[in-house]
Amino acid sequence: MNGIEKNLKKIRLLKNISLKEASKLLGMSVNAISKYEKGEIVPNSKKIIEFANAYNVKTIDLIKVYKLPKMKFTSLEKVHRYID
């Protein structure tokens, strides 16, 4: 998975576009759009532009992959300090 599939679905849902509406906007089947959103099909540059135009977003919004830094969590124990 490259992250594009997550962005395709996230943006479609944020824009309140159903799969059926997206199908009409893009001129492709609901099944095909679903495969793009699941990562079963990777869109080429032309398809990315088509999705961006249909969803009225910038292409970078579809291809940008957000990586969260790895974080190390420790327990929050009270530290007692005694002052002499």
Backbone as CSV, one residue per row, in Angstrom:
resi,resn,N_x,N_y,N_z,CA_x,CA_y,CA_z,C_x,C_y,C_z
1,MET,0.844,-1.194,0.000,0.000,0.000,0.000,0.880,1.245,0.000
2,ASN,0.451,2.240,-0.710,1.256,3.448,-0.840,0.626,4.674,-0.199
3,GLY,-0.522,4.551,0.384,-1.168,5.681,1.039,-2.186,6.392,0.174
4,ILE,-2.043,6.275,-1.142,-2.989,6.938,-2.040,-4.393,6.397,-1.823
5,GLU,-4.493,5.081,-1.640,-5.817,4.474,-1.470,-6.546,5.046,-0.259
6,LYS,-5.822,5.282,0.822,-6.435,5.863,2.023,-6.891,7.291,1.754
7,ASN,-6.062,8.037,1.034,-6.410,9.421,0.710,-7.621,9.502,-0.216
8,LEU,-7.694,8.585,-1.172,-8.846,8.581,-2.088,-10.151,8.413,-1.316
9,LYS,-10.163,7.458,-0.413,-11.389,7.209,0.347,-11.666,8.336,1.338
10,LYS,-10.616,8.780,2.038,-10.782,9.834,3.038,-11.339,11.104,2.410
11,ILE,-10.772,11.516,1.294,-11.216,12.749,0.643,-12.631,12.593,0.106
12,ARG,-12.929,11.423,-0.480,-14.290,11.199,-0.984,-15.306,11.310,0.148
13,LEU,-14.984,10.714,1.289,-15.905,10.766,2.427,-15.998,12.170,3.021
14,LEU,-14.863,12.872,3.090,-14.882,14.252,3.607,-15.717,15.174,2.719
15,LYS,-15.745,14.881,1.432,-16.534,15.686,0.489,-17.985,15.208,0.409
16,ASN,-18.320,14.197,1.230,-19.675,13.627,1.241,-20.103,13.133,-0.138
17,ILE,-19.177,12.450,-0.813,-19.463,11.888,-2.126,-19.606,10.374,-1.952
18,SER,-20.739,9.849,-2.358,-20.951,8.400,-2.274,-20.179,7.713,-3.396
19,LEU,-20.029,6.403,-3.277,-19.372,5.653,-4.350,-20.145,5.796,-5.664
20,LYS,-21.461,5.805,-5.568,-22.294,5.943,-6.764,-22.084,7.310,-7.426
21,GLU,-22.017,8.372,-6.595,-21.776,9.719,-7.132,-20.381,9.814,-7.744
22,ALA,-19.400,9.220,-7.063,-18.030,9.224,-7.581,-17.969,8.493,-8.914
23,SER,-18.740,7.419,-9.021,-18.808,6.653,-10.255,-19.274,7.524,-11.421
24,LYS,-20.275,8.332,-11.161,-20.793,9.231,-12.209,-19.777,10.331,-12.534
25,LEU,-19.153,10.884,-11.497,-18.173,11.955,-11.706,-16.963,11.485,-12.506
26,LEU,-16.530,10.258,-12.232,-15.308,9.742,-12.839,-15.548,8.914,-14.096
27,GLY,-16.803,8.529,-14.325,-17.101,7.712,-15.491,-16.511,6.314,-15.393
28,MET,-16.504,5.772,-14.198,-16.030,4.398,-13.997,-16.962,3.691,-13.031
29,SER,-16.843,2.395,-12.947,-17.750,1.621,-12.108,-17.454,1.817,-10.618
30,VAL,-18.473,1.564,-9.817,-18.324,1.608,-8.363,-17.267,0.593,-7.942
31,ASN,-17.268,-0.554,-8.584,-16.309,-1.613,-8.280,-14.868,-1.146,-8.520
32,ALA,-14.647,-0.433,-9.606,-13.307,0.060,-9.921,-12.843,1.075,-8.873
33,ILE,-13.721,1.990,-8.498,-13.371,2.988,-7.487,-13.062,2.300,-6.166
34,SER,-13.849,1.320,-5.817,-13.625,0.562,-4.596,-12.254,-0.118,-4.622
35,LYS,-11.869,-0.649,-5.772,-10.552,-1.293,-5.893,-9.416,-0.285,-5.733
36,TYR,-9.588,0.918,-6.261,-8.589,1.962,-6.059,-8.476,2.302,-4.566
37,GLU,-9.616,2.411,-3.896,-9.625,2.775,-2.477,-9.076,1.662,-1.582
38,LYS,-9.137,0.430,-2.040,-8.596,-0.695,-1.272,-7.130,-0.953,-1.591
39,GLY,-6.606,-0.289,-2.606,-5.221,-0.487,-3.001,-5.021,-1.675,-3.909
40,GLU,-6.106,-2.248,-4.410,-6.007,-3.376,-5.332,-5.550,-2.918,-6.713
41,ILE,-5.861,-1.658,-7.038,-5.394,-1.024,-8.277,-4.676,0.260,-7.864
42,VAL,-3.489,0.469,-8.405,-2.745,1.708,-8.127,-2.992,2.667,-9.282
43,PRO,-3.498,3.858,-8.992,-3.794,4.804,-10.080,-2.522,5.359,-10.716
44,ASN,-2.538,5.493,-12.030,-1.422,6.150,-12.712,-1.628,7.661,-12.598
45,SER,-0.704,8.424,-13.123,-0.770,9.882,-12.969,-2.037,10.472,-13.597
46,LYS,-2.471,9.915,-14.719,-3.688,10.412,-15.368,-4.908,10.196,-14.467
47,LYS,-5.006,9.009,-13.864,-6.134,8.708,-12.970,-6.101,9.593,-11.723
48,ILE,-4.920,9.862,-11.195,-4.801,10.723,-10.016,-5.347,12.109,-10.337
49,ILE,-5.014,12.608,-11.511,-5.526,13.922,-11.932,-7.044,13.879,-12.089
50,GLU,-7.563,12.785,-12.646,-9.015,12.642,-12.795,-9.714,12.626,-11.437
51,PHE,-9.154,11.882,-10.483,-9.728,11.862,-9.130,-9.674,13.258,-8.505
52,ALA,-8.539,13.927,-8.647,-8.390,15.262,-8.063,-9.405,16.234,-8.648
53,ASN,-9.592,16.195,-9.948,-10.566,17.082,-10.589,-11.990,16.754,-10.157
54,ALA,-12.311,15.467,-10.089,-13.662,15.055,-9.697,-13.977,15.454,-8.258
55,TYR,-12.966,15.346,-7.380,-13.169,15.659,-5.962,-12.839,17.112,-5.628
56,ASN,-12.405,17.869,-6.644,-12.075,19.284,-6.486,-11.010,19.508,-5.407
57,VAL,-9.908,18.744,-5.531,-8.766,18.886,-4.624,-7.492,18.939,-5.463
58,LYS,-6.394,19.282,-4.823,-5.101,19.282,-5.501,-4.579,17.847,-5.563
59,THR,-3.835,17.553,-6.608,-3.293,16.203,-6.748,-2.384,15.833,-5.575
60,ILE,-1.683,16.802,-5.031,-0.794,16.525,-3.892,-1.584,15.999,-2.701
61,ASP,-2.842,16.422,-2.568,-3.677,15.935,-1.465,-3.956,14.444,-1.586
62,LEU,-3.912,13.923,-2.796,-4.149,12.497,-3.013,-2.887,11.662,-2.846
63,ILE,-1.739,12.237,-3.187,-0.514,11.433,-3.155,0.337,11.631,-1.909
64,LYS,0.013,12.639,-1.138,0.798,12.913,0.056,0.598,11.799,1.085
65,VAL,1.702,11.287,1.598,1.651,10.238,2.618,2.102,10.862,3.932
66,TYR,1.245,10.756,4.905,1.557,11.308,6.212,2.110,10.201,7.087
67,LYS,3.322,10.390,7.546,3.913,9.407,8.445,4.064,10.042,9.818
68,LEU,3.584,9.337,10.780,3.716,9.819,12.145,5.042,9.332,12.716
69,PRO,5.699,10.170,13.474,6.963,9.716,14.064,6.709,8.611,15.076
70,LYS,7.679,7.721,15.175,7.560,6.675,16.177,7.767,7.316,17.538
71,MET,6.904,6.967,18.451,6.974,7.569,19.775,7.130,6.462,20.811
72,LYS,7.914,6.750,21.781,8.098,5.804,22.860,7.343,6.329,24.072
73,PHE,6.479,5.499,24.594,5.690,5.903,25.741,6.225,5.211,26.987
74,THR,6.295,5.980,28.036,6.709,5.419,29.313,5.592,5.663,30.306
75,SER,5.605,4.899,31.343,4.552,5.078,32.343,4.775,6.385,33.096
76,LEU,3.711,6.912,33.573,3.786,8.183,34.295,3.746,7.903,35.796
77,GLU,4.879,7.578,36.311,4.966,7.327,37.742,5.441,8.597,38.431
78,LYS,4.958,8.784,39.628,5.403,9.945,40.393,6.835,9.712,40.837
79,VAL,7.605,10.715,40.668,8.985,10.648,41.127,9.056,11.402,42.441
80,HIS,9.499,10.719,43.437,9.624,11.355,44.762,11.053,11.819,44.957
81,ARG,11.179,13.063,45.264,12.505,13.611,45.546,12.493,14.115,46.980
82,TYR,13.483,13.719,47.645,13.618,14.154,49.023,14.768,15.143,49.104
83,ILE,14.500,16.232,49.748,15.529,17.260,49.921,16.029,17.158,51.362
84,ASP,17.351,17.025,51.508,17.925,16.966,52.851,18.219,18.341,53.363
